[in-house]
Amino acid sequence: MRAKDAVGAYGERVAVRLLADQGLEVLARNWRCAVGEIDVVALDRDRDEVVFVEVKTRRSTAYGDPAEAVTAVKLARLRRLAGQWLAAHDAHPARVRIDVVAVLARTAGPAQVRHLKAVG
């Protein structure tokens, strides 16, 4: 596994743990279709809300905060992917939202994690 892939996989594990700790049920990880990939799909049963999560992980802020990598173009793709996932699973939740989990994987100590809700 390449170092970049290992960092990304670590960030996704951190994000899934965070989402579970917040009471969300993870429905899918790395779901793919012709349009692209969704990192995490989760369900908030209390709100009847499906949450589509983009996870961005970096080892430093040399190229900016991890969340800054989620551009308007990426959000538009995530909205299309969300529609594809809902159609493929015949899901009709009351609400849908797109979140970003930004993970800064430090060389020492715990990762710095930020959960940005309803970004797009």
Backbone as a printed PyTorch tensor [residue, N CA C, xyz], in Angstrom:
tensor([[[  0.8420,  -1.1790,   0.0000],
         [  0.0000,   0.0000,   0.0000],
         [  0.8890,   1.2450,   0.0000]],

        [[  0.5720,   2.1850,  -0.8730],
         [  1.3340,   3.4250,  -0.9270],
         [  1.0910,   4.2420,   0.3390]],

        [[  2.0500,   5.0770,   0.6930],
         [  1.9330,   5.9060,   1.9030],
         [  0.6910,   6.7840,   1.8430]],

        [[  0.4080,   7.3620,   0.6900],
         [ -0.7730,   8.2150,   0.5300],
         [ -2.0550,   7.4230,   0.7900]],

        [[ -2.1200,   6.2050,   0.2690],
         [ -3.2910,   5.3580,   0.4760],
         [ -3.4450,   4.9830,   1.9420]],

        [[ -2.3220,   4.7210,   2.6070],
         [ -2.3620,   4.3680,   4.0330],
         [ -2.8740,   5.5420,   4.8630]],

        [[ -2.4500,   6.7500,   4.5280],
         [ -2.9140,   7.9430,   5.2430],
         [ -4.4210,   8.1070,   5.0380]],

        [[ -4.8810,   7.9350,   3.8070],
         [ -6.3090,   8.0350,   3.5080],
         [ -7.1290,   6.9920,   4.2420]],

        [[ -6.6420,   5.7550,   4.2700],
         [ -7.3480,   4.6750,   4.9750],
         [ -7.4090,   4.9700,   6.4720]],

        [[ -6.3180,   5.4970,   7.0170],
         [ -6.3030,   5.8670,   8.4350],
         [ -7.3650,   6.9380,   8.7030]],

        [[ -7.4120,   7.9610,   7.8650],
         [ -8.3950,   9.0270,   8.0320],
         [ -9.8170,   8.5140,   7.9750]],

        [[-10.0770,   7.5780,   7.0880],
         [-11.4290,   7.0060,   6.9960],
         [-11.7800,   6.2090,   8.2490]],

        [[-10.8200,   5.4830,   8.7970],
         [-11.0840,   4.7560,  10.0520],
         [-11.3970,   5.7280,  11.1870]],

        [[-10.6410,   6.8190,  11.2620],
         [-10.8810,   7.8440,  12.2800],
         [-12.2760,   8.4480,  12.0910]],

        [[-12.6340,   8.7520,  10.8520],
         [-13.9360,   9.3510,  10.5560],
         [-15.0810,   8.4100,  10.9210]],

        [[-14.9560,   7.1470,  10.5690],
         [-16.0020,   6.1750,  10.8800],
         [-16.1780,   6.0470,  12.3900]],

        [[-15.0800,   6.0350,  13.1210],
         [-15.1550,   5.9720,  14.5890],
         [-15.8740,   7.2050,  15.1430]],

        [[-15.5460,   8.3820,  14.6140],
         [-16.1830,   9.6210,  15.0440],
         [-17.6840,   9.5850,  14.7760]],

        [[-18.0640,   9.1720,  13.5830],
         [-19.4800,   9.1190,  13.2170],
         [-20.2410,   8.1370,  14.1030]],

        [[-19.6500,   6.9780,  14.3520],
         [-20.2870,   5.9880,  15.2360],
         [-20.4340,   6.5460,  16.6490]],

        [[-19.4200,   7.2500,  17.1320],
         [-19.4910,   7.8620,  18.4610],
         [-20.5960,   8.9060,  18.5430]],

        [[-20.9450,   9.5010,  17.4110],
         [-22.0170,  10.4880,  17.3700],
         [-23.3870,   9.8410,  17.1790]],

        [[-23.4190,   8.5070,  17.1410],
         [-24.6840,   7.7940,  17.0330],
         [-25.1360,   7.4970,  15.6170]],

        [[-24.2840,   7.7560,  14.6330],
         [-24.6490,   7.4510,  13.2500],
         [-24.3150,   6.0000,  12.9300]],

        [[-25.1270,   5.4060,  12.0930],
         [-24.9050,   4.0280,  11.6420],
         [-24.2630,   4.0740,  10.2620]],

        [[-23.0870,   3.5010,  10.1340],
         [-22.3960,   3.4940,   8.8400],
         [-23.0550,   2.4450,   7.9450]],

        [[-23.5350,   2.9090,   6.8000],
         [-24.2020,   2.0230,   5.8430],
         [-23.2590,   1.5270,   4.7620]],

        [[-22.2780,   2.3630,   4.4000],
         [-21.3570,   1.9820,   3.3330],
         [-20.0530,   2.7550,   3.4760]],

        [[-18.9800,   2.1190,   3.0210],
         [-17.6690,   2.7650,   2.9380],
         [-17.1550,   2.5610,   1.5270]],

        [[-16.5870,   3.6150,   0.9770],
         [-15.9980,   3.5630,  -0.3620],
         [-16.9730,   3.0250,  -1.4060]],

        [[-18.2020,   3.5440,  -1.3880],
         [-19.2170,   3.1390,  -2.3670],
         [-18.8910,   3.7800,  -3.7080]],

        [[-18.8820,   2.9560,  -4.7550],
         [-18.4910,   3.4280,  -6.0860],
         [-19.5870,   3.1960,  -7.1100]],

        [[-19.6090,   4.1230,  -8.0570],
         [-20.4550,   3.9770,  -9.2470],
         [-19.7280,   4.6840, -10.3840]],

        [[-20.3620,   4.8110, -11.5270],
         [-19.7120,   5.4220, -12.6850],
         [-19.3470,   6.8910, -12.4590]],

        [[-20.0620,   7.5700, -11.5760],
         [-19.8250,   8.9970, -11.3240],
         [-18.6220,   9.2210, -10.4140]],

        [[-18.3240,   8.2570,  -9.5450],
         [-17.2040,   8.4080,  -8.6140],
         [-17.3910,   7.5830,  -7.3610]],

        [[-16.8680,   8.0850,  -6.2540],
         [-16.8670,   7.3270,  -5.0000],
         [-17.3030,   8.2120,  -3.8370]],

        [[-18.0790,   7.6190,  -2.9460],
         [-18.4500,   8.2620,  -1.6920],
         [-17.6530,   7.5660,  -0.5980]],

        [[-16.9510,   8.3490,   0.2150],
         [-16.1190,   7.7580,   1.2630],
         [-16.9540,   7.0190,   2.3040]],

        [[-17.9720,   7.6880,   2.8410],
         [-18.8050,   7.0750,   3.8820],
         [-20.2530,   7.5030,   3.6780]],

        [[-21.1600,   6.5450,   3.8070],
         [-22.5900,   6.8240,   3.8410],
         [-23.0720,   6.3720,   5.2120]],

        [[-23.7510,   7.2770,   5.9190],
         [-24.2030,   6.9590,   7.2710],
         [-25.6670,   7.3390,   7.4300]],

        [[-26.2820,   6.7750,   8.4630],
         [-27.6910,   7.0310,   8.7400],
         [-27.8430,   7.5710,  10.1460]],

        [[-28.5510,   8.6850,  10.2520],
         [-28.9510,   9.2200,  11.5450],
         [-30.4090,   8.8190,  11.7210]],

        [[-30.6470,   7.7190,  12.4170],
         [-32.0110,   7.1740,  12.5680],
         [-32.9370,   8.1540,  13.2800]],

        [[-32.4160,   8.8990,  14.2410],
         [-33.2490,   9.8390,  14.9990],
         [-33.8470,  10.9120,  14.1020]],

        [[-33.1190,  11.2920,  13.0710],
         [-33.5770,  12.3680,  12.1790],
         [-34.0600,  11.8530,  10.8210]],

        [[-34.0280,  10.5290,  10.6120],
         [-34.3400,   9.9410,   9.3120],
         [-33.5540,  10.6780,   8.2300]],

        [[-32.2260,  10.7370,   8.4500],
         [-31.3470,  11.5060,   7.5820],
         [-30.1800,  10.6380,   7.1220]],

        [[-29.9580,  10.6210,   5.8010],
         [-28.7950,   9.9380,   5.2530],
         [-27.6990,  10.9900,   5.1000]],

        [[-26.5190,  10.6570,   5.5880],
         [-25.3850,  11.5770,   5.5850],
         [-24.2960,  11.0180,   4.6720]],

        [[-23.9240,  11.8110,   3.6840],
         [-22.8600,  11.4450,   2.7660],
         [-21.6150,  12.2020,   3.2140]],

        [[-20.5400,  11.4600,   3.4760],
         [-19.3620,  12.0530,   4.1130],
         [-18.1430,  11.9450,   3.2060]],

        [[-17.5250,  13.0930,   2.9770],
         [-16.2410,  13.1530,   2.2840],
         [-15.1720,  13.2680,   3.3630]],

        [[-14.2060,  12.3660,   3.3380],
         [-13.1180,  12.3810,   4.3200],
         [-11.8650,  12.8900,   3.6240]],

        [[-11.2570,  13.9100,   4.2040],
         [-10.0110,  14.4550,   3.6800],
         [ -8.9610,  14.3560,   4.7690]],

        [[ -7.8600,  13.6910,   4.4670],
         [ -6.7960,  13.4670,   5.4410],
         [ -5.4810,  14.0140,   4.8990]],

        [[ -4.7710,  14.6990,   5.7600],
         [ -3.4530,  15.2300,   5.4160],
         [ -2.5020,  14.9520,   6.5750]],

        [[ -1.2080,  14.9170,   6.2670],
         [ -0.1900,  14.7480,   7.3120],
         [  0.2990,  16.0890,   7.8410]],

        [[  0.0350,  17.1660,   7.0880],
         [  0.4310,  18.5020,   7.5300],
         [ -0.4920,  19.5130,   6.8490]],

        [[ -0.3390,  20.7610,   7.2340],
         [ -1.1170,  21.8250,   6.6040],
         [ -0.2770,  22.5830,   5.5730]],

        [[  0.8110,  21.9880,   5.1260],
         [  1.6930,  22.6420,   4.1510],
         [  0.9370,  23.0430,   2.8810]],

        [[ -0.0640,  22.2570,   2.5100],
         [ -0.8690,  22.5700,   1.3300],
         [ -2.2740,  23.0070,   1.7290]],

        [[ -2.4250,  23.4920,   2.9650],
         [ -3.7210,  23.9610,   3.4410],
         [ -4.4060,  22.9460,   4.3350]],

        [[ -5.4920,  23.3850,   4.9140],
         [ -6.3110,  22.5330,   5.7720],
         [ -6.9470,  21.4290,   4.9190]],

        [[ -7.0870,  20.2280,   5.4650],
         [ -7.6880,  19.1510,   4.6670],
         [ -9.0620,  19.5160,   4.0990]],

        [[ -9.8770,  20.2260,   4.8610],
         [-11.2270,  20.5710,   4.3950],
         [-11.2050,  21.4850,   3.1790]],

        [[-10.1320,  22.2470,   3.0120],
         [-10.0310,  23.1500,   1.8620],
         [ -9.9670,  22.3960,   0.5400]],

        [[ -9.6640,  21.1230,   0.5840],
         [ -9.5940,  20.3160,  -0.6360],
         [-10.9840,  19.9860,  -1.1770]],

        [[-12.0210,  20.2520,  -0.4070],
         [-13.3860,  19.9960,  -0.8710],
         [-13.8930,  21.2780,  -1.5320]],

        [[-13.7490,  21.3010,  -2.8390],
         [-14.0870,  22.4750,  -3.6450],
         [-15.5560,  22.4290,  -4.0770]],

        [[-16.0000,  23.4990,  -4.7160],
         [-17.3600,  23.5430,  -5.2510],
         [-17.5810,  22.4330,  -6.2770]],

        [[-16.5660,  22.1490,  -7.0610],
         [-16.6610,  21.0710,  -8.0540],
         [-16.8340,  19.7230,  -7.3510]],

        [[-16.0620,  19.4970,  -6.2820],
         [-16.1680,  18.2460,  -5.5290],
         [-17.5470,  18.1320,  -4.8840]],

        [[-18.0730,  19.2300,  -4.3330],
         [-19.4120,  19.2090,  -3.7240],
         [-20.4820,  18.8820,  -4.7560]],

        [[-20.3520,  19.4270,  -5.9510],
         [-21.3160,  19.1200,  -7.0110],
         [-21.2780,  17.6290,  -7.3540]],

        [[-20.0730,  17.0660,  -7.4100],
         [-19.9400,  15.6290,  -7.6800],
         [-20.5590,  14.8180,  -6.5340]],

        [[-20.3410,  15.2470,  -5.3070],
         [-20.9170,  14.5400,  -4.1560],
         [-22.4490,  14.5680,  -4.1920]],

        [[-23.0210,  15.6860,  -4.6170],
         [-24.4820,  15.7570,  -4.7390],
         [-24.9800,  14.7590,  -5.7870]],

        [[-24.2710,  14.6660,  -6.9100],
         [-24.6600,  13.6860,  -7.9450],
         [-24.5110,  12.2640,  -7.4080]],

        [[-23.4100,  12.0200,  -6.7080],
         [-23.1900,  10.6910,  -6.1330],
         [-24.2650,  10.3400,  -5.1120]],

        [[-24.6600,  11.3110,  -4.3020],
         [-25.7150,  11.0710,  -3.3140],
         [-26.9970,  10.6440,  -4.0160]],

        [[-27.3310,  11.3290,  -5.0860],
         [-28.5170,  10.9470,  -5.8500],
         [-28.4060,   9.5440,  -6.4160]],

        [[-27.2200,   9.1890,  -6.9130],
         [-26.9900,   7.8380,  -7.4390],
         [-27.1500,   6.7870,  -6.3430]],

        [[-26.5790,   7.0710,  -5.1530],
         [-26.6670,   6.1100,  -4.0460],
         [-28.1180,   5.9260,  -3.6200]],

        [[-28.8590,   7.0260,  -3.4760],
         [-30.2650,   6.9390,  -3.0630],
         [-31.0740,   6.1350,  -4.0770]],

        [[-30.8400,   6.3660,  -5.3590],
         [-31.5680,   5.6350,  -6.3960],
         [-31.1930,   4.1540,  -6.3830]],

        [[-29.9060,   3.8610,  -6.2400],
         [-29.4450,   2.4690,  -6.2480],
         [-29.9780,   1.6850,  -5.0550]],

        [[-30.2640,   2.3740,  -3.9560],
         [-30.7350,   1.6990,  -2.7440],
         [-32.2190,   1.9390,  -2.4840]],

        [[-32.9110,   2.5370,  -3.4570],
         [-34.3360,   2.8480,  -3.3270],
         [-34.6220,   3.4630,  -1.9580]],

        [[-33.7670,   4.4060,  -1.5640],
         [-33.8780,   5.0580,  -0.2530],
         [-34.6230,   6.3810,  -0.3920]],

        [[-35.4990,   6.6450,   0.5740],
         [-36.3000,   7.8710,   0.5710],
         [-36.3050,   8.4930,   1.9640]],

        [[-35.1390,   8.9340,   2.4270],
         [-35.0840,   9.5180,   3.7690],
         [-35.7740,  10.8860,   3.8080]],

        [[-36.1420,  11.3080,   5.0090],
         [-36.7450,  12.6290,   5.1680],
         [-35.7450,  13.7240,   4.8180]],

        [[-34.4600,  13.4740,   5.1330],
         [-33.4190,  14.4720,   4.8930],
         [-32.1530,  13.8050,   4.3650]],

        [[-31.3740,  14.6170,   3.6700],
         [-30.0640,  14.2010,   3.1590],
         [-29.1080,  15.3540,   3.4410]],

        [[-27.8930,  15.0200,   3.8350],
         [-26.9000,  16.0900,   3.9940],
         [-25.5280,  15.5770,   3.5820]],

        [[-24.6570,  16.5340,   3.2720],
         [-23.2770,  16.2180,   2.9210],
         [-22.3830,  16.8390,   3.9810]],

        [[-21.5250,  16.0090,   4.5620],
         [-20.5840,  16.4380,   5.5860],
         [-19.1590,  16.2240,   5.0970]],

        [[-18.2350,  16.9040,   5.7510],
         [-16.8100,  16.6860,   5.5310],
         [-16.1860,  16.3780,   6.8740]],

        [[-15.3710,  15.3370,   6.9180],
         [-14.5400,  15.0720,   8.0920],
         [-13.1050,  15.3190,   7.6620]],

        [[-12.4980,  16.3210,   8.2890],
         [-11.1180,  16.6980,   7.9960],
         [-10.2200,  16.1120,   9.0750]],

        [[ -9.2350,  15.3350,   8.6550],
         [ -8.3340,  14.6570,   9.5890],
         [ -6.9110,  15.1190,   9.3180]],

        [[ -6.2770,  15.6210,  10.3630],
         [ -4.8700,  15.9830,  10.2880],
         [ -4.1130,  14.9330,  11.0880]],

        [[ -3.4510,  14.0240,  10.3700],
         [ -2.7500,  12.8900,  10.9850],
         [ -1.3630,  13.3490,  11.4130]],

        [[ -1.1900,  13.5430,  12.6720],
         [  0.0870,  14.0100,  13.2260],
         [  1.0850,  12.8550,  13.2940]],

        [[  2.3660,  13.1840,  13.2330],
         [  3.3870,  12.1420,  13.3570],
         [  3.4750,  11.6410,  14.7900]],

        [[  3.0910,  12.4840,  15.7430],
         [  3.0690,  12.0820,  17.1590],
         [  1.7630,  12.5590,  17.7810]],

        [[  1.1680,  11.7160,  18.5670],
         [ -0.0790,  12.0860,  19.2360],
         [ -1.3000,  11.7900,  18.3870]],

        [[ -2.4600,  12.0840,  18.9450],
         [ -3.7120,  11.7760,  18.2350],
         [ -3.9500,  12.7130,  17.0530]],

        [[ -4.7420,  12.2410,  16.1470],
         [ -5.1060,  13.0410,  14.9830],
         [ -5.9910,  14.2060,  15.4160]],

        [[ -5.9020,  15.2860,  14.6700],
         [ -6.8040,  16.4250,  14.8710],
         [ -7.9600,  16.2140,  13.8980]],

        [[ -9.1880,  16.1810,  14.4120],
         [-10.3480,  15.8460,  13.5910],
         [-11.4010,  16.9480,  13.7030]],

        [[-11.9220,  17.3650,  12.5580],
         [-13.0270,  18.3240,  12.5250],
         [-14.1400,  17.7490,  11.6750]],

        [[-15.3720,  17.8180,  12.2010],
         [-16.5500,  17.3390,  11.4820],
         [-17.3590,  18.5520,  11.0670]],

        [[-17.3860,  18.8230,   9.7810],
         [-18.1400,  19.9550,   9.2290],
         [-19.4550,  19.3980,   8.6770]],

        [[-20.5520,  19.8090,   9.2920],
         [-21.8580,  19.2690,   8.9130],
         [-22.5640,  20.1610,   7.9070]],

        [[-23.3060,  19.5060,   7.0220],
         [-24.1580,  20.1870,   6.0390],
         [-23.3750,  21.2330,   5.2400]],

        [[-22.3110,  20.7840,   4.5910],
         [-21.4680,  21.7090,   3.8320],
         [-21.9860,  21.9720,   2.4180]],

        [[-22.8520,  21.1180,   1.9280],
         [-23.3100,  21.3440,   0.5600],
         [-24.5580,  20.6370,   0.2090]]])
